[in-house]
Amino acid sequence: MARRRTVRDVFPAFVDELVDLCRRAGSPELGEQIPELPVVARCTCGQNNCAHFYTAPPPLHSYPPGHRNVVLPAKRGLIVLCVVDERVVAVEVLDRHDVKARLDAHLPPGDG
């Protein structure tokens, strides 16, 4: 079985920005996780501006207790980390066409 591609593999330019944004948001420990997390799925909402991706299997309903969101201080777009028990399980990205293009190439819309 092939190794799942990591955030660093799929988003080589964006990963450093995520790590820096975590540091600036006061959560450097979350930023340390991001580069090696697997990209396992994408949001299926179909919105043209959505590049939300999961680093753990998506929840069937809502996230369990221990979930929190961390809004990152991005200068472009909206970036929110979904964190469960201090592990990044998803990265919500809106209005970042550069990130969406990379996600589309890795996990084409409708392939999930």
C-alpha positions, 0 to 999 in steps of 0.5 A: 500500500502506498504511503499517504501524502503529507501536508508537506508533500501536497502543499509545499509552499503552504505548509511553511505559512501554516507553521508560521501562522500557528506560531503567530496564533500562540500555538506552535505545538500545533504547527509542529504537527502539520508538515507530517500529517497525512492528507486523507480526505477533502470537504465535499461541499462543492463550493468553488472557494473551499479547500478544506482538507482532513488529516484524520478520517472525517467525523460521521456527525460532529467532532467529539468532546475535546474538539476546538477550532483555532482561527489562524491570523491569515492575511489571505483567505480564512484558515481554521484548524480543527483540533481534537485532543490537541491533534490537528484533524482538519484544516479549513481553508476558504478563499485561497485558490492557490491551496485549492488548486493543489488540493484539486490536483491531489484529491479531485472534486468528486473522487471521494 
